[in-house]
Amino acid sequence: MTEEELLERVDRIRRELAEASDGRYPAPKLIAVTKTHPPEMILPLKAAGITDIGENRVQELREKLPQLAGSFRIHLIGRLQRNKVRQIVQDVCMIQSVDSLPLAEEIHSRAAAAGIRMPVLAEVSPAGEAQKGGIPIRETEQFLRQIAPLEGIQVQGLMAVMPLTEDTDLLDRLFSGMRELFEHIRETDIPGIRMEELSMGMSGDYRIAARHGATMVRVGSAIFGPRG
Ligand SMILES: *Cc1c(COP(=O)(O)O)cnc(C)c1O
């Protein structure tokens, strides 16, 4: 793909996000998901105004970091093993996939040791797909109360991965349920918790996510093409 095509795709996605949010909500921030793609394909995104990228594997992130650091803010969006936290805690701007107390505690202690407070999102499982990770919707508030006192992390919102489906009615319900949960928790005002970011929507469903008030969408293949 040429650099020009890449930039055209980013522009088109931005236009679609603005249209879909339709003045009801601000258009969500576009996070380019760069997993599996080499730095030379990622760096041109800067010219398209992309400031934030998402990676899902620690090993791959570490390999690409020397070429990417300084050019983008990096979000960790995939499942994170506790024993890998130390390797990335100084290099990412946010960990979006926090779904257990032990993981939250590990990030807290590694961040505190590094003298920082790590922004995190609590990952919720909107369809209750336990094998994919994420906290069930009905346990989210309790989970947030548990991790709120950890001063090495700063909870800034919620993240969700939707089931792979073409059933747009189901997706409508799940995205709207996430927005409701987000607003409910924001109104609940849990001490130490900020509810500012709602990260949901990927290549197949970012328009629906924008319509339901996502503040960030994580888009990979719609920018780079299908992964091989
Ligand atoms: C890969 C990935 C994405 C992006 O997926 P696409 O369908 O390529 O847009 C978003 N979120 C997470 C957690 C991912 O692992």
The ligand as an SDF file (V2000), in Angstrom:
LIG
                    3D

 15 15  0  0  0  0  0  0  0  0999 V2000
   -6.4010   -6.1180   16.9670 C   0  0  0  0  0  0  0  0  0  0  0  0
   -7.1940   -5.3370   17.9270 C   0  0  0  0  0  0  0  0  0  0  0  0
   -7.9660   -4.2370   17.5060 C   0  0  0  0  0  0  0  0  0  0  0  0
   -8.0780   -3.7910   16.0500 C   0  0  0  0  0  0  0  0  0  0  0  0
   -8.6950   -4.7720   15.2760 O   0  0  0  0  0  0  0  0  0  0  0  0
   -9.0910   -4.4930   13.7440 P   0  0  0  0  0  0  0  0  0  0  0  0
  -10.2570   -5.3690   13.5060 O   0  0  0  0  0  0  0  0  0  0  0  0
   -7.9070   -4.8400   12.9260 O   0  0  0  0  0  0  0  0  0  0  0  0
   -9.4270   -3.0570   13.6210 O   0  0  0  0  0  0  0  0  0  0  0  0
   -8.6570   -3.5230   18.4700 C   0  0  0  0  0  0  0  0  0  0  0  0
   -8.6280   -3.8790   19.7760 N   0  0  0  0  0  0  0  0  0  0  0  0
   -7.9000   -4.9280   20.2090 C   0  0  0  0  0  0  0  0  0  0  0  0
   -7.9250   -5.2600   21.6600 C   0  0  0  0  0  0  0  0  0  0  0  0
   -7.1710   -5.6950   19.3030 C   0  0  0  0  0  0  0  0  0  0  0  0
   -6.4590   -6.7410   19.7520 O   0  0  0  0  0  0  0  0  0  0  0  0
  1  2  1  0
  2  3  1  0
  2 14  2  0
  3  4  1  0
  3 10  2  0
  4  5  1  0
  5  6  1  0
  6  7  2  0
  6  8  1  0
  6  9  1  0
 10 11  1  0
 11 12  2  0
 12 13  1  0
 12 14  1  0
 14 15  1  0
M  END
$$$$
